[in-house]
Amino acid sequence: MRFEENSIFHVYNQGINRQPIFFTEANYHFFLRKMRSHLLPYADLLCYCLMPNHFHWLIMPKAEGLQVLDPNKPELSKVQRLCRSIGTLLGSYTQAINRQEERTGSLFRAKTKAKDGWVDAFVTIDGEKSHLFFRPDNDYARQCFEYIHQNPVKAGIVVQAEAWPFSSAADYAGLRKGTLCNQLKAREIGLVY
């Protein structure tokens, strides 16, 4: 993954062979705490959904997250802090689940995906592509925001997105006072009306 400034990314991963990554309610809460400690220092979380066998985040990297670990060491000169922190989050979560479930090996697919919504350019909030981002016929970020929240509905787990406790849909609906997502930023950039 390579993150860019002033860009919105849809980050997602799933269990190997689509196997579960969350086995108990406590696992979801543990993962949410990991998100707070490993993701929020380096990115604004705009929305999220944790499903039994995968997760989705819509994030906007902060300047701190784009910094490389060590520009003086070739092996670390291209590794961004946000990428490393996501790897740490997933790795430490995997270790905890492996202990809990008495299993070994990987829990997640090898590569966490980060889509920016454009084939040839990044979804940017300002700059030369901003006119494309806010065009009514090209609102990938808004569609992605809705898609992420509708995941549990499409999976038949709940009837309304707000009913799924492991997504930010209830926060945006005003049913819960969640603090993981930067709702102000999401509203500023037009993801929420």
C-alpha positions in Angstrom: 0.0 0.0 0.0 1.1 3.5 -0.7 -0.9 6.3 0.8 -1.0 9.9 -0.4 -1.8 13.2 1.2 -5.4 14.6 1.0 -6.7 11.3 -0.3 -9.4 9.0 0.8 -8.7 5.2 0.8 -11.0 2.2 1.2 -8.9 -0.3 3.2 -10.1 -3.8 3.5 -8.9 -7.4 4.2 -10.6 -10.7 5.0 -9.8 -14.0 6.6 -7.8 -16.6 4.6 -10.3 -18.6 2.5 -13.0 -16.3 3.8 -12.8 -17.9 7.2 -13.9 -16.0 10.3 -11.6 -13.4 11.8 -13.9 -12.6 14.7 -15.0 -15.5 16.9 -16.6 -13.7 19.9 -18.1 -10.3 20.6 -15.0 -9.6 22.7 -12.8 -10.1 19.6 -14.7 -7.2 17.8 -14.1 -5.0 20.8 -10.4 -5.9 21.0 -10.0 -5.1 17.3 -11.8 -1.8 17.7 -9.3 -0.9 20.6 -6.4 -1.9 18.3 -7.9 0.4 15.6 -7.9 3.3 18.1 -4.3 2.8 19.1 -2.7 1.9 15.8 -4.8 3.6 13.1 -6.0 6.9 14.6 -2.6 8.4 15.2 -1.8 8.2 11.5 -5.2 8.5 9.8 -8.7 10.0 10.2 -11.1 7.1 10.2 -14.2 8.2 8.2 -16.2 5.0 8.6 -15.7 1.3 9.3 -17.5 -2.0 9.4 -16.2 -5.2 11.0 -17.9 -8.3 9.6 -17.4 -11.9 10.8 -14.8 -12.7 8.1 -13.6 -9.3 6.9 -13.3 -5.6 7.6 -13.6 -2.3 5.8 -12.2 1.2 6.7 -12.6 4.5 4.8 -9.6 6.5 5.9 -7.8 9.8 5.1 -4.1 9.6 6.0 -2.6 12.3 8.3 0.8 13.8 7.5 2.3 11.7 10.4 1.1 8.5 8.7 2.8 9.4 5.4 6.2 9.8 7.0 8.7 7.0 6.3 10.1 5.0 9.2 13.7 5.9 8.5 14.9 7.7 5.3 18.5 6.8 6.1 18.0 3.0 5.9 17.2 1.6 2.5 14.9 -1.1 3.8 12.8 1.5 5.8 13.1 4.5 3.4 9.8 3.6 1.6 7.8 2.2 4.5 5.2 4.7 5.7 4.2 4.9 9.4 0.6 4.2 8.5 1.4 1.0 6.6 3.6 -0.3 9.4 1.0 0.5 12.0 -1.7 -1.3 10.0 0.6 -4.3 9.8 1.3 -4.1 13.6 -2.5 -4.0 14.2 -3.3 -7.0 12.1 -0.2 -9.0 13.3 -0.9 -8.4 17.0 -4.6 -9.2 16.5 -3.7 -12.4 14.7 -1.4 -13.5 17.6 -4.1 -12.9 20.1 -6.7 -14.9 18.0 -4.2 -17.7 17.4 -3.7 -18.0 21.2 -7.4 -17.9 21.8 -8.3 -20.4 19.1 -5.2 -22.6 19.6 -4.2 -22.2 16.0 -1.1 -21.1 14.1 -0.4 -19.2 11.0 -2.0 -16.3 9.2 -5.5 -15.1 9.9 -5.8 -12.5 7.2 -5.0 -12.6 3.5 -1.4 -11.7 2.8 -2.1 -8.3 1.4 -4.4 -5.7 2.9 -5.9 -3.7 0.0 -6.3 0.0 -0.2 -8.3 1.4 -3.1 -8.4 5.0 -3.9 -11.3 4.9 -6.3 -9.6 6.1 -9.5 -7.8 4.1 -12.1 -5.2 6.7 -12.9 -5.4 9.1 -10.1 -6.1 9.5 -6.4 -9.4 10.7 -5.0 -8.2 14.0 -3.7 -10.0 16.6 -1.6 -8.2 19.5 -3.2 -5.8 19.9 -6.0 -6.1 19.2 -9.7 -8.5 16.3 -9.3 -10.9 18.0 -6.9 -13.4 18.8 -9.7 -13.6 15.1 -10.4 -14.1 14.1 -6.8 -17.1 16.3 -6.2 -18.8 15.6 -9.6 -22.3 14.1 -9.0 -21.6 11.3 -11.4 -18.3 10.3 -9.8 -18.8 10.1 -6.1 -16.8 7.0 -5.3 -16.0 8.0 -1.7 -19.7 8.6 -0.9 -20.7 5.3 -2.6 -17.9 3.6 -0.6 -19.2 5.2 2.6 -22.6 3.7 2.0 -21.3 0.4 0.7 -19.2 -0.1 3.9 -22.2 0.6 6.1 -24.6 -1.6 4.1 -22.3 -4.7 4.4 -24.2 -6.3 7.3 -27.6 -5.6 5.5 -26.4 -7.2 2.3 -25.1 -10.2 4.3 -28.5 -10.6 5.9 -27.1 -10.1 9.4 -29.4 -7.1 10.1 -32.3 -5.3 8.4 -30.9 -1.8 9.0 -27.2 -0.8 8.9 -27.6 1.1 12.2 -28.4 -2.2 14.0 -25.0 -3.7 13.4 -22.9 -2.8 16.5 -19.6 -3.2 14.8 -19.8 -0.4 12.3 -20.0 3.3 12.4 -23.5 3.5 10.9 -25.1 3.9 14.4 -22.7 6.8 15.1 -23.7 8.7 12.0 -27.4 7.9 12.6 -27.1 9.6 16.0 -27.9 6.4 17.9 -24.5 6.1 19.6 -21.8 8.6 20.6 -18.9 6.8 18.9 -15.5 8.5 18.9 -13.5 6.4 16.5 -14.6 8.2 13.4 -13.8 11.8 12.6 -17.4 12.6 11.8 -16.6 16.3 11.4 -14.1 15.6 8.7 -16.6 13.2 7.0 -19.2 16.0 6.9 -16.7 18.6 5.8 -15.8 16.6 2.7 -19.4 15.8 1.9 -19.6 12.1 2.8 -22.5 12.8 5.2 -25.3 15.3 4.6 
